[in-house]
Amino acid sequence: MKSMTGFGRAQAALPDGTQVSITVRGVNHRFLDLSLKMRDDLGALEAPLRKLVSGAVARGHVDLSVRVSRPVGGAVSLDGATAARYAEDWRRAAEANGLPAELSARDLLSLPGVVRVGEDEAGESLAAAIVEAAREALADFDASRRREGAALKAALETVLERLESGIARVAEAREGLGERLLAQLRERVARLASGVPVDEARLAQEIALLADRADITEEIDRFRAHLVEARRLMEGTAAAGKRLDVLSQELHREANTSGQKARELPLTRVLLDLKSDVEALKEQIQNVE
């Protein structure tokens, strides 16, 4: 089991002294939501980096940051075509808005992509170094999520044990419900119709209807089956967060239905405790990948 929360990092160095640093952070999210943070001139790497992340992460919000530091004194090249496009775009915008039309050399040189340092010879090697460092950072990130997942699994085990104990108490509390309903109904009839003969057949029919409406045997059986499935998913190696989330909703539904059928205060109290533990399970599951 893995948590969606984690952190990973990796670094790489090129022969020319260029340093690459990759950091990966993850938090909870219903689906896989990737945010890439890197320079515009590295845009060609977006597709391979996204593929790497989607292969390693099933869901969660993931921030992947790429930082590249080049050594001082590296080869410098000027992209005249990019500078010309900047100047032309600015001229048109300036004419449309009544602004000064000329850009200084300092303005142009400070714009992204105009000045390139050492990229004419090291482009492919830099890209390869970034992708490899990203792979290592994701492996570190995965290890972090596994450690968080181990702690999360222990917390879920504790909640599941409480739920198993709770559903056992619910099953115990509903034992003898028919007999108690019969006694309660007889008492009411005797109080409201004192001295009037009671139709035992009709009374038995009413008791059967009340007992059927208050019967939660199916809800208990389904609740237990869902707990068994939850444990099976937790022991597996595949991402189980979405399935566990659905199971927690089903557990909540069974507990609610049982509560609506409950006609005795002791049983209602036990079901309230059960619903509280279901909510605790749902909260923990939000962290599971």
N, C-alpha and C positions, 0 to 999 in steps of 0.2 A: 504494500500500500504506500502511496505517495501523497504528500501534501502539495497543495498548489503554491504554498509559500516557500521561498528559497532564495539562495544567492549563490552565484558562481562567477569566477573570474579566470582569465588566462592572459598571458603576455607572450609576445614573440619579438625577435630582433632580426633585421635584415643585415646582410654583409655591409651595406653602406651606412649602417648606424641608425636606420629608421626603426623606431619603436612602435609596436602595435599593442594596444591594451583593449581587452574586451570584458565588459561586465554584463551579467544577466541577473535580473531581479524578477521575482514572480509573486503575485498576490491572487486572491480569490476572484473568480469570474465564472459566469455560467458557461461560457464558451471560450475557445482559444482567441485571444485578442492580443496581437503582437504590435508593439511600438518599436520601430527602429530609429536610432539616433546616430547619425553619421553625416559626414560632409556631403554636400551636393555632388561633388565630383566622383563620389564612390557609389553613385546611384545604380551602376550596373551590377553591384553585388547584392542588391535588394532581393532579387528572386532566389539566388542560391542560399542566402541567409534565411529567408522565410521557409524554404524547403527544409533546411537543417532543423529549425525550431519546430515546425509541424511534425517532423519525424521523431522528435524527442518529447514533445509535450502534447497531451490530449486536450486539456482545457486550462484556463487561467489567464490572467492578464500578465503578459511578459514584456519587460523593457530590456532591449538589447542595445547597448551603447558601444560604439566603435570610436576609439581615439588613436590618431596617428601623429607621432612626433618625429619630424625630420631633423637631421643634424644641421647645425649652422655651417654655411659654406657649401651646401650642395648645389648641383647644377640647376640653373634657373632658366626657364623659357617663358616667352611672352606669347599668349594666344591673341593675336591681332584680330581674328575674326570675331571672337567673343567680345573684345573691347569695342569693335565697330558696331556690333548689335546693341550693346548697352548704349552707346552714343546715339544711335539712330532712334532707339525706343524712347530715350530721354528727350530727344529733340521734338518728337511728335507729341509727347505728353506735355512738354513745356509750351509748345505753340497752342495746344488746346486749353491750357489753364493759365496762360499769361505769365509764365515763369521764365527765368534766365535759361537760355537754350544751350549754353556751353558748359561742358564738364571739364574740370582741370585734370591734368595728368595724375595728380594724387588721387582724385576721386575715382578715376578709371582703374588705377592699379590696386585700389583697395577693394574692388568688387570681386566676388567669388568667381574663380575660374580664369581670371585674366592672367595672373602670374602663377606658374606651375613650378614647383621645386622638385627637381630630380625625378619627375614622373615619366619623362620620355623614355628612360631606360629601365625603370624599375616597376612599371605598371603591372605586368603580369605576376612578377614575384611578390609584389605588395598584395595583390588580390588573393594569391594563394596563401600568403601568410595570414591574412585576415580570416579567410574561411577556415583554415586549420586552427587558428586561435579560438574562433567561435565554436568549433567542435569541442575543443578542450574545455572552454568555459561552460558549455552546455552539459558536459559530463560532470563537472564540478557542481553545477546547478542541480543536476539530477541526484547526485549523492547527498546534497543538502536537503532536497525534498524527501529522500528516503529516510533520512534521520528524523525529520519532522513527522513523516508518516508513521514511523515506529511509535513515537509518543502519542500520536493521534489515535492509532489503533488501540493502544492501551486504554485511552480514555473512552473509546467506543465500546470496548469490551466491558468496562465497568458499567456503562449505561445499559448495555444489552443484558447484563446480569440482573440489574434492577428491573428491567422490563420483564424478564422471565419470571422473576420472583413476584412481580406485580400481577401478571396474568394468572399465576397460580393462585394468588389471593382472591382474584376476581372469580375464578372457577370455584374456589372454596366457598366464597360468600353467596354464590347463587344456588348452592346445594340446598334442597328442601324448600325452594321458592314456592312450588305449587301448594305444598301443605300450609305454608304460612299465609298464602293468599286465600286459601279456603277458610282458614281460621279467622282472618280479618274480615272476609265477606260475611261469614256467618254472624260475626259480632255486630256488623253494621245492620244486617237484616234484622237481627234480634232487637237491636236498639230502635230501629225505625218502624218496624212492623210488629211490635210487641203484641202477642196474642193471636196474630194472624197465621194460619197454617202456611208452611213453606213448601213450595214445589221443589222437591229434592232433584228431580231431573233437570229442571230449569236452572237451579243453582249450580249443578254439576256442569252444565253447558257454559254458564257464565265463567265459572272457574277455568274451564278449558280454554276459553277465548283469552282470558287475562294471562294465563300461563303462557300461551302461545305468543302473545304480544310482548311478554317480558323475557322470552327465551333468547339468550345470547350465546347459545352453544356454537352456532356457525361463526359468529364473530370471534369467539375465543379460538376456534380451530384455525381460522384464517390468520389471526394475529400470530399464533404460534408458528404457522407455516412461513409467514413473512420474516420472523426472527431467524428461522433456520436458513432461509435464503440470504439474509443479511450476513450471517456468519460465513456462508459459503463464498460470497463475494469478497469478504474481507480476507479470506485465506488465499484468494487467487492472485495472479500476477498482473492481470489486465486492469486498465483504468476502470474503477467501479463507482466513481462519484455520482454519475448521473443515475445509475441503477439504484444505488443506495438512497438517493434523493427521492426517487419514485416510491421505493419501499417505505420510506418514512412518511410520505403522504398517505399511503395505504394504511399504515399503522394508525395514523391520526384519524382516518376515516372510520376504522373499526372501533376505535376508542370512543369516538363521538356517537356512533350508532348505538353502541352499548350503553352509553350514558343516557341517550334518549329513551331507551327501553327500560332502564333501571327504575324500579318502583319502591326501592327500600333505601333508607338513608345510609346504612353501613356499606352497601354495595356502591352507592353513589360516591361516597368518600374514597373508597378504594380506586374507583375509576378516575377520580380527579387526580389522585397521585400518579396513576398510570399515564394520563394525558400530560402531566408535568414532565415525566421522564421521556415521553415521545418528543416533546418540544426540545428537551436537552439533546436528544439524539439528532434531531433535525439541525440544530445549531452546529454540532460537531461535524456533521456530514458536509456542511457548506465549505469545509476546508479540504475535502478529499478530492483528488484529481479524478 
